[in-house]
């Protein structure tokens, strides 16, 4: 099916989905989970085709690992859909209903966004994940994954759409863009009116390209140059546990710490405590002058380093002279994702919460908690680092819009 | 000051404004109102300069009326600022605060958007209005009005900034873009990172240009091709009052009705009732075949007409065979602004609320109520017709974002 036809069918399906009941949507999600399990052999066979191409073209091991499916991973995708079915329906109810002096009753009802485009890379599990979250929130999905995963994605979407159709949802509820050239991504970015919202999921290059080119509203997700600031009044043992956790528990993710700021009066003592445990975990340290003087094996950080999300076992370390310097440095170099202070000082803790401009600001906890599951949302489509519509972990509620429903009895103005 | 310097000063000011108290902001708003009154002579003199250019260049009367200021209009702008000062502060509090099983306390705090760009046309009252709404919600404003009003806007902003500075707010709280060429509007659209949100206020051409070109997140406002659907079970007297009000009370605004749909069984009776009162108000009717047969003085509507917002004394009239036809027509031709049904039928009223995809959906009331004041918001920056972030009338709350503030006691993951 060509792209224009797909989008016009998607828009029609979005009207049907707008009024689908939670029972219909949940039944479809459960059927989709069953279909993934039933069709596991076909999905793994398709994945084998993708893997062969990837190996032949010399793809890196880490990338191949993301592309790889096995029975366990397919079962994980199915389990994700079942968990979605068990969550409450985010649409249909009203956040509030007010009565105006003239008698008008105005309800602010939660409704689906409509047609949601997702542009992502070579992780086939995103396909089932994104299709499920969109469906649960009453949205039609238009999925455009990377070319490396096209066989896997096709097999997964075949399973999902067959199950959704059988469960009574309209054709066009879940759509896979078969053309994986740059043209198709560009066409999605320019589909104002046909696609209601576009969510890029992937590396900074992809996200930048979507933000630069889209005329469709975009929710920007994900880059995280996160800081932990160990302030003079920190409990240093607690600070050490938080720094090690934020840096080392999973360095490849966007909520991992990339930078450590330490107040000068405690710099020698804290870096003395932290350097060896970090080195033992395989962390490379890039420091400013003072940090390098305190950690002999550290290398000097470049200006560029302070802006960089390495997503790796690398930590930038800077010694700061004041609370204000730490805040200015974070607001100037951070990506507005997750920032943490460790301190026992009440006033400075409050000031950090007030003055840092980021989606998630922590006192005495690891930045690693910025996550839909950890926040109790039950599902997550990404972490928004913009300020419009959604900020921080985006759950089902963030996949909805509102509609004012106004009940009158003849009011005129 | 050049544009880049203005934006970097604006960003710095936005951090100060982020933590300003309501008392500080309200004092500044009151001082700004006083400054407008005090400087009325200078503002009117500047306005005279704009008016002279406008007349010399042959500007239309309606446009000149929008550009014109007098003592009463300046006093109205000041009064608007005083009303803002009296409203509750939309930022600082938290919508909710949850406690997670691990003890983390997560507050979803309301915060300003940051730096808000407003691109508008030749109405100088928007300058004070937008500056005031931005300030009350803790946002820095970057105002770029039309070249026709540049002298008036400069005088107004001089009054506002002097008062804001004296009230202790930072320089760069309110900014006027002095260059009124297309280049400056384009530079604002491309200022991703420096401007957090862009709101175009003006005609469809301006809005389309901003949506097409911006890489900054945009809130699309305002076009309204609104329908009133008079269904078979309508109370026809009530329907008549609503149609006349929706069409004639102020045809130039976006919440005025542009189209009337009538169910076939009552078409002859209702159009018999409505035609003469509409004609008496000076309304031109463009009908489909059935409507033209019933109203001899109506002219046939073109295909294009059904999509058009005339913002004038023109009404498109169509006779529909079913409820479904009316819903499909509205969803296909409307601009997702405001749509109304007049009916006594409970089930069809509910279905209309469910099935129409628009910011505001009415049962038995005029579309003219889509307005921040009428909704009780106290202030309005525009009507959003998009689904992301804000939909319908945008008040102070819609000028805010959220920030998760997380209170830990050593949690790691």
Boltz contact constraints between the chains, C-beta under 6 A:
constraints:
  - contact:
      token1: [A, 19]
      token2: [B, 354]
      max_distance: 6.0
  - contact:
      token1: [A, 113]
      token2: [B, 387]
      max_distance: 6.0
  - contact:
      token1: [A, 196]
      token2: [B, 387]
      max_distance: 6.0
  - contact:
      token1: [A, 197]
      token2: [B, 388]
      max_distance: 6.0
  - contact:
      token1: [A, 211]
      token2: [B, 215]
      max_distance: 6.0
  - contact:
      token1: [A, 212]
      token2: [B, 215]
      max_distance: 6.0
  - contact:
      token1: [A, 215]
      token2: [B, 211]
      max_distance: 6.0
  - contact:
      token1: [A, 215]
      token2: [B, 212]
      max_distance: 6.0
  - contact:
      token1: [A, 217]
      token2: [B, 388]
      max_distance: 6.0
  - contact:
      token1: [A, 238]
      token2: [B, 410]
      max_distance: 6.0
  - contact:
      token1: [A, 241]
      token2: [B, 412]
      max_distance: 6.0
  - contact:
      token1: [A, 242]
      token2: [B, 412]
      max_distance: 6.0
  - contact:
      token1: [A, 245]
      token2: [B, 412]
      max_distance: 6.0
  - contact:
      token1: [A, 353]
      token2: [B, 405]
      max_distance: 6.0
  - contact:
      token1: [A, 354]
      token2: [B, 19]
      max_distance: 6.0
  - contact:
      token1: [A, 360]
      token2: [B, 404]
      max_distance: 6.0
  - contact:
      token1: [A, 361]
      token2: [B, 405]
      max_distance: 6.0
  - contact:
      token1: [A, 362]
      token2: [B, 406]
      max_distance: 6.0
  - contact:
      token1: [A, 363]
      token2: [B, 407]
      max_distance: 6.0
  - contact:
      token1: [A, 363]
      token2: [B, 408]
      max_distance: 6.0
  - contact:
      token1: [A, 364]
      token2: [B, 408]
      max_distance: 6.0
  - contact:
      token1: [A, 364]
      token2: [B, 409]
      max_distance: 6.0
  - contact:
      token1: [A, 364]
      token2: [B, 410]
      max_distance: 6.0
  - contact:
      token1: [A, 365]
      token2: [B, 406]
      max_distance: 6.0
  - contact:
      token1: [A, 365]
      token2: [B, 408]
      max_distance: 6.0
  - contact:
      token1: [A, 365]
      token2: [B, 411]
      max_distance: 6.0
  - contact:
      token1: [A, 366]
      token2: [B, 412]
      max_distance: 6.0
  - contact:
      token1: [A, 366]
      token2: [B, 413]
      max_distance: 6.0
  - contact:
      token1: [A, 368]
      token2: [B, 413]
      max_distance: 6.0
  - contact:
      token1: [A, 369]
      token2: [B, 413]
      max_distance: 6.0
  - contact:
      token1: [A, 387]
      token2: [B, 113]
      max_distance: 6.0
  - contact:
      token1: [A, 387]
      token2: [B, 196]
      max_distance: 6.0
  - contact:
      token1: [A, 387]
      token2: [B, 401]
      max_distance: 6.0
  - contact:
      token1: [A, 388]
      token2: [B, 197]
      max_distance: 6.0
  - contact:
      token1: [A, 388]
      token2: [B, 217]
      max_distance: 6.0
  - contact:
      token1: [A, 388]
      token2: [B, 389]
      max_distance: 6.0
  - contact:
      token1: [A, 389]
      token2: [B, 388]
      max_distance: 6.0
  - contact:
      token1: [A, 389]
      token2: [B, 389]
      max_distance: 6.0
  - contact:
      token1: [A, 391]
      token2: [B, 401]
      max_distance: 6.0
  - contact:
      token1: [A, 391]
      token2: [B, 402]
      max_distance: 6.0
  - contact:
      token1: [A, 392]
      token2: [B, 404]
      max_distance: 6.0
  - contact:
      token1: [A, 401]
      token2: [B, 387]
      max_distance: 6.0
  - contact:
      token1: [A, 401]
      token2: [B, 391]
      max_distance: 6.0
  - contact:
      token1: [A, 402]
      token2: [B, 391]
      max_distance: 6.0
  - contact:
      token1: [A, 404]
      token2: [B, 360]
      max_distance: 6.0
  - contact:
      token1: [A, 404]
      token2: [B, 392]
      max_distance: 6.0
  - contact:
      token1: [A, 405]
      token2: [B, 353]
      max_distance: 6.0
  - contact:
      token1: [A, 405]
      token2: [B, 361]
      max_distance: 6.0
  - contact:
      token1: [A, 406]
      token2: [B, 362]
      max_distance: 6.0
  - contact:
      token1: [A, 406]
      token2: [B, 365]
      max_distance: 6.0
  - contact:
      token1: [A, 407]
      token2: [B, 363]
      max_distance: 6.0
  - contact:
      token1: [A, 408]
      token2: [B, 363]
      max_distance: 6.0
  - contact:
      token1: [A, 408]
      token2: [B, 364]
      max_distance: 6.0
  - contact:
      token1: [A, 408]
      token2: [B, 365]
      max_distance: 6.0
  - contact:
      token1: [A, 409]
      token2: [B, 364]
      max_distance: 6.0
  - contact:
      token1: [A, 410]
      token2: [B, 238]
      max_distance: 6.0
  - contact:
      token1: [A, 410]
      token2: [B, 364]
      max_distance: 6.0
  - contact:
      token1: [A, 411]
      token2: [B, 365]
      max_distance: 6.0
  - contact:
      token1: [A, 412]
      token2: [B, 241]
      max_distance: 6.0
  - contact:
      token1: [A, 412]
      token2: [B, 245]
      max_distance: 6.0
  - contact:
      token1: [A, 412]
      token2: [B, 366]
      max_distance: 6.0
  - contact:
      token1: [A, 413]
      token2: [B, 366]
      max_distance: 6.0
  - contact:
      token1: [A, 413]
      token2: [B, 368]
      max_distance: 6.0
  - contact:
      token1: [A, 413]
      token2: [B, 369]
      max_distance: 6.0
